[in-house]
Amino acid sequence: MIPEAIQHYLRRNGVRFERYWHPRAVAAQEVAEALHVSGWRVAKSVIVLADRQPWIVVVPAASSVDLHQVRDMLGVRHVRLATEQEFSGHFPDCELGAEPPFGELYGLPVAVDESLSLAERLLFRAGSHEETLEMRFQDFATLEWPLVASFIEQDQEQPAESNSGAPTRPVEGAHAHV
């Protein structure tokens, strides 16, 4: 279940969202498969340490983060993936591996790959391996003010049809009306 703090954060900020239940999925690409959408429509949060500062780097589920590009984008000397032990304390109400992209809520800066900014709506984990949130990219950008740049591995081009298709199985009564 999506933590109450996340739902309250979105409602308090007037963000409309939809919740989708799916069978337990640990990998972000499994979420895409469970919801019958392209892995380019599902955003995954990757936690990196940039000169020891944790960042939430948001990329499509079908891609991988290019740490060299993240380093250059942030203008730091060292970037690496954070270990679960290093970041789990930042997300106490979330299942490990289901970290949401809400840096404002969890006190972390956020960077989003520019390919996701082209999508009208994003699907992403919000603290749960069995439920996913969908919201407009513009609402997310207004809420979080993320750094938007290109930092996925370049051999992973987004297909033109990747932003189409609606997920299946919405959670009953899950529309947030604000």
C-alpha atoms as a printed R data frame, in Angstrom:
    type eleno elety resid chain resno       x      y       z
1   ATOM     1    CA   MET     A     1   0.000  0.000   0.000
2   ATOM     2    CA   ILE     A     2   1.161  3.515  -0.750
3   ATOM     3    CA   PRO     A     3   2.237  5.194   2.497
4   ATOM     4    CA   GLU     A     4  -0.228  7.702   3.897
5   ATOM     5    CA   ALA     A     5   2.494 10.389   4.015
6   ATOM     6    CA   ILE     A     6   2.844 10.248   0.213
7   ATOM     7    CA   GLN     A     7  -0.908 10.415  -0.360
8   ATOM     8    CA   HIS     A     8  -1.207 13.322   2.077
9   ATOM     9    CA   TYR     A     9   1.734 15.127   0.406
10  ATOM    10    CA   LEU     A    10   0.077 14.904  -3.003
11  ATOM    11    CA   ARG     A    11  -3.373 15.911  -1.769
12  ATOM    12    CA   ARG     A    12  -1.981 18.808   0.296
13  ATOM    13    CA   ASN     A    13  -0.293 20.121  -2.854
14  ATOM    14    CA   GLY     A    14  -3.397 19.701  -5.020
15  ATOM    15    CA   VAL     A    15  -1.910 16.976  -7.228
16  ATOM    16    CA   ARG     A    16  -4.334 14.613  -8.914
17  ATOM    17    CA   PHE     A    17  -3.148 11.031  -9.115
18  ATOM    18    CA   GLU     A    18  -4.400  7.547  -9.822
19  ATOM    19    CA   ARG     A    19  -3.423  4.391  -7.994
20  ATOM    20    CA   TYR     A    20  -2.972  1.039  -9.757
21  ATOM    21    CA   TRP     A    21  -2.752 -2.279  -7.992
22  ATOM    22    CA   HIS     A    22  -0.622 -5.019  -9.557
23  ATOM    23    CA   PRO     A    23   0.905 -8.327  -8.481
24  ATOM    24    CA   ARG     A    24   4.067 -7.868  -6.425
25  ATOM    25    CA   ALA     A    25   6.821 -6.573  -8.685
26  ATOM    26    CA   VAL     A    26  10.308 -5.861  -7.421
27  ATOM    27    CA   ALA     A    27  11.980 -4.565 -10.595
28  ATOM    28    CA   ALA     A    28  10.557 -1.477 -12.318
29  ATOM    29    CA   GLN     A    29  10.399 -3.337 -15.623
30  ATOM    30    CA   GLU     A    30   8.226 -5.948 -13.864
31  ATOM    31    CA   VAL     A    31   5.840 -3.124 -12.930
32  ATOM    32    CA   ALA     A    32   5.570 -2.190 -16.613
33  ATOM    33    CA   GLU     A    33   4.858 -5.806 -17.537
34  ATOM    34    CA   ALA     A    34   2.275 -6.184 -14.759
35  ATOM    35    CA   LEU     A    35   0.470 -3.018 -15.926
36  ATOM    36    CA   HIS     A    36   0.805 -3.923 -19.624
37  ATOM    37    CA   VAL     A    37   2.642 -0.721 -20.560
38  ATOM    38    CA   SER     A    38   6.024  0.057 -22.079
39  ATOM    39    CA   GLY     A    39   9.007  0.249 -19.746
40  ATOM    40    CA   TRP     A    40   9.489  3.757 -21.140
41  ATOM    41    CA   ARG     A    41   6.237  4.856 -19.406
42  ATOM    42    CA   VAL     A    42   7.304  3.662 -15.964
43  ATOM    43    CA   ALA     A    43   9.754  5.891 -14.114
44  ATOM    44    CA   LYS     A    44  12.145  4.333 -11.612
45  ATOM    45    CA   SER     A    45  13.953  6.096  -8.801
46  ATOM    46    CA   VAL     A    46  17.652  5.316  -8.607
47  ATOM    47    CA   ILE     A    47  19.474  6.590  -5.529
48  ATOM    48    CA   VAL     A    48  23.002  7.793  -6.184
49  ATOM    49    CA   LEU     A    49  25.656  9.440  -4.047
50  ATOM    50    CA   ALA     A    50  27.188 12.488  -5.714
51  ATOM    51    CA   ASP     A    51  30.190 13.558  -3.656
52  ATOM    52    CA   ARG     A    52  28.438 11.819  -0.722
53  ATOM    53    CA   GLN     A    53  25.169 13.746  -1.249
54  ATOM    54    CA   PRO     A    54  22.251 11.381  -1.976
55  ATOM    55    CA   TRP     A    55  20.149 12.216  -5.038
56  ATOM    56    CA   ILE     A    56  17.026 10.626  -6.484
57  ATOM    57    CA   VAL     A    57  17.722 10.099 -10.179
58  ATOM    58    CA   VAL     A    58  14.549  9.248 -12.101
59  ATOM    59    CA   VAL     A    59  14.851  7.307 -15.370
60  ATOM    60    CA   PRO     A    60  12.585  5.099 -17.488
61  ATOM    61    CA   ALA     A    61  12.318  1.510 -16.242
62  ATOM    62    CA   ALA     A    62  13.595  0.298 -19.630
63  ATOM    63    CA   SER     A    63  16.862  2.217 -19.269
64  ATOM    64    CA   SER     A    64  19.988  2.412 -17.144
65  ATOM    65    CA   VAL     A    65  21.613  5.434 -15.530
66  ATOM    66    CA   ASP     A    66  24.865  6.644 -17.080
67  ATOM    67    CA   LEU     A    67  26.812  7.622 -13.960
68  ATOM    68    CA   HIS     A    68  29.375  9.574 -16.002
69  ATOM    69    CA   GLN     A    69  26.619 11.789 -17.379
70  ATOM    70    CA   VAL     A    70  25.152 12.242 -13.890
71  ATOM    71    CA   ARG     A    71  28.585 13.279 -12.607
72  ATOM    72    CA   ASP     A    72  28.994 15.807 -15.427
73  ATOM    73    CA   MET     A    73  25.423 17.095 -15.058
74  ATOM    74    CA   LEU     A    74  25.819 17.676 -11.316
75  ATOM    75    CA   GLY     A    75  29.357 19.037 -11.623
76  ATOM    76    CA   VAL     A    76  30.731 16.711  -8.960
77  ATOM    77    CA   ARG     A    77  33.876 14.579  -8.774
78  ATOM    78    CA   HIS     A    78  32.411 11.217  -7.746
79  ATOM    79    CA   VAL     A    79  29.063  9.541  -8.403
80  ATOM    80    CA   ARG     A    80  28.075  5.990  -7.563
81  ATOM    81    CA   LEU     A    81  24.967  3.999  -6.833
82  ATOM    82    CA   ALA     A    82  24.029  4.189  -3.168
83  ATOM    83    CA   THR     A    83  23.736  0.966  -1.221
84  ATOM    84    CA   GLU     A    84  20.425  0.052   0.383
85  ATOM    85    CA   GLN     A    85  21.996  0.645   3.783
86  ATOM    86    CA   GLU     A    86  23.007  4.170   2.738
87  ATOM    87    CA   PHE     A    87  19.558  5.261   1.571
88  ATOM    88    CA   SER     A    88  16.960  3.167   3.404
89  ATOM    89    CA   GLY     A    89  16.832  5.602   6.329
90  ATOM    90    CA   HIS     A    90  15.637  8.372   4.002
91  ATOM    91    CA   PHE     A    91  12.473  6.388   3.161
92  ATOM    92    CA   PRO     A    92  11.314  4.901   6.488
93  ATOM    93    CA   ASP     A    93   7.696  4.374   5.403
94  ATOM    94    CA   CYS     A    94   8.530  2.752   2.049
95  ATOM    95    CA   GLU     A    95   9.335 -0.798   1.060
96  ATOM    96    CA   LEU     A    96  13.014 -1.170   0.230
97  ATOM    97    CA   GLY     A    97  13.405 -0.933  -3.543
98  ATOM    98    CA   ALA     A    98  10.156  1.011  -4.041
99  ATOM    99    CA   GLU     A    99  11.494  4.504  -3.364
100 ATOM   100    CA   PRO     A   100   9.311  7.285  -4.771
101 ATOM   101    CA   PRO     A   101  10.652 10.288  -6.707
102 ATOM   102    CA   PHE     A   102   9.394 12.787  -4.114
103 ATOM   103    CA   GLY     A   103  12.575 14.472  -2.954
104 ATOM   104    CA   GLU     A   104  10.709 17.373  -1.379
105 ATOM   105    CA   LEU     A   105   8.924 14.943   0.937
106 ATOM   106    CA   TYR     A   106  12.037 12.935   1.790
107 ATOM   107    CA   GLY     A   107  14.600 15.753   1.876
108 ATOM   108    CA   LEU     A   108  16.590 14.787  -1.221
109 ATOM   109    CA   PRO     A   109  17.310 16.592  -4.498
110 ATOM   110    CA   VAL     A   110  15.757 15.080  -7.627
111 ATOM   111    CA   ALA     A   111  17.022 14.795 -11.200
112 ATOM   112    CA   VAL     A   112  14.827 13.462 -14.018
113 ATOM   113    CA   ASP     A   113  15.950 12.161 -17.386
114 ATOM   114    CA   GLU     A   114  14.621 14.455 -20.099
115 ATOM   115    CA   SER     A   115  12.998 11.516 -21.933
116 ATOM   116    CA   LEU     A   116  10.430 11.360 -19.124
117 ATOM   117    CA   SER     A   117   9.597 15.047 -19.524
118 ATOM   118    CA   LEU     A   118   8.171 14.220 -22.955
119 ATOM   119    CA   ALA     A   119   5.495 11.985 -21.428
120 ATOM   120    CA   GLU     A   120   2.177 13.528 -20.534
121 ATOM   121    CA   ARG     A   121   1.707 11.077 -17.661
122 ATOM   122    CA   LEU     A   122   4.173  9.065 -15.581
123 ATOM   123    CA   LEU     A   123   3.751  5.819 -13.678
124 ATOM   124    CA   PHE     A   124   6.053  5.192 -10.752
125 ATOM   125    CA   ARG     A   125   6.506  3.410  -7.474
126 ATOM   126    CA   ALA     A   126   5.377  5.223  -4.404
127 ATOM   127    CA   GLY     A   127   6.694  3.147  -1.545
128 ATOM   128    CA   SER     A   128   4.990 -0.125  -2.489
129 ATOM   129    CA   HIS     A   129   5.839 -3.180  -4.589
130 ATOM   130    CA   GLU     A   130   2.125 -3.834  -5.221
131 ATOM   131    CA   GLU     A   131   0.743 -0.425  -6.064
132 ATOM   132    CA   THR     A   132   1.825  2.250  -8.534
133 ATOM   133    CA   LEU     A   133   0.939  5.926  -8.905
134 ATOM   134    CA   GLU     A   134   0.164  7.752 -12.111
135 ATOM   135    CA   MET     A   135   0.240 11.512 -12.448
136 ATOM   136    CA   ARG     A   136   0.861 14.181 -15.051
137 ATOM   137    CA   PHE     A   137   4.530 14.951 -15.634
138 ATOM   138    CA   GLN     A   138   3.759 18.662 -15.370
139 ATOM   139    CA   ASP     A   139   2.221 18.153 -11.917
140 ATOM   140    CA   PHE     A   140   5.299 16.208 -10.848
141 ATOM   141    CA   ALA     A   141   7.629 18.911 -12.190
142 ATOM   142    CA   THR     A   142   5.674 21.675 -10.437
143 ATOM   143    CA   LEU     A   143   5.710 19.710  -7.191
144 ATOM   144    CA   GLU     A   144   9.383 18.730  -7.197
145 ATOM   145    CA   TRP     A   145  11.204 21.227  -9.462
146 ATOM   146    CA   PRO     A   146  13.645 18.504 -10.550
147 ATOM   147    CA   LEU     A   147  16.823 19.030 -12.504
148 ATOM   148    CA   VAL     A   148  15.967 17.784 -16.017
149 ATOM   149    CA   ALA     A   149  18.820 16.529 -18.206
150 ATOM   150    CA   SER     A   150  19.899 13.553 -20.280
151 ATOM   151    CA   PHE     A   151  21.626 10.824 -18.300
152 ATOM   152    CA   ILE     A   152  20.514  7.424 -19.530
153 ATOM   153    CA   GLU     A   153  22.864  5.164 -21.431
154 ATOM   154    CA   GLN     A   154  22.766  6.324 -25.038
155 ATOM   155    CA   ASP     A   155  22.215  2.909 -26.616
156 ATOM   156    CA   GLN     A   156  18.764  2.840 -25.042
157 ATOM   157    CA   GLU     A   157  16.625  4.933 -27.345
158 ATOM   158    CA   GLN     A   158  13.002  5.520 -26.477
159 ATOM   159    CA   PRO     A   159  10.592  4.081 -29.053
160 ATOM   160    CA   ALA     A   160   8.113  6.564 -30.556
161 ATOM   161    CA   GLU     A   161   5.047  4.695 -29.252
162 ATOM   162    CA   SER     A   162   6.342  4.452 -25.689
163 ATOM   163    CA   ASN     A   163   4.035  7.067 -24.183
164 ATOM   164    CA   SER     A   164   0.871  5.410 -25.385
165 ATOM   165    CA   GLY     A   165  -1.279  2.935 -23.561
166 ATOM   166    CA   ALA     A   166  -3.066  3.153 -20.276
167 ATOM   167    CA   PRO     A   167  -2.311  0.843 -17.391
168 ATOM   168    CA   THR     A   168  -4.842 -1.741 -16.413
169 ATOM   169    CA   ARG     A   169  -6.463 -2.490 -13.067
170 ATOM   170    CA   PRO     A   170  -7.006  0.866 -11.392
171 ATOM   171    CA   VAL     A   171  -7.516  0.639  -7.646
172 ATOM   172    CA   GLU     A   172 -11.198  0.987  -6.845
173 ATOM   173    CA   GLY     A   173 -12.061  4.547  -5.831
174 ATOM   174    CA   ALA     A   174  -8.436  5.622  -6.032
175 ATOM   175    CA   HIS     A   175  -8.822  8.886  -7.942
176 ATOM   176    CA   ALA     A   176  -7.676 11.736  -5.767
177 ATOM   177    CA   HIS     A   177 -10.051 14.620  -6.189
178 ATOM   178    CA   VAL     A   178  -8.561 17.817  -4.924
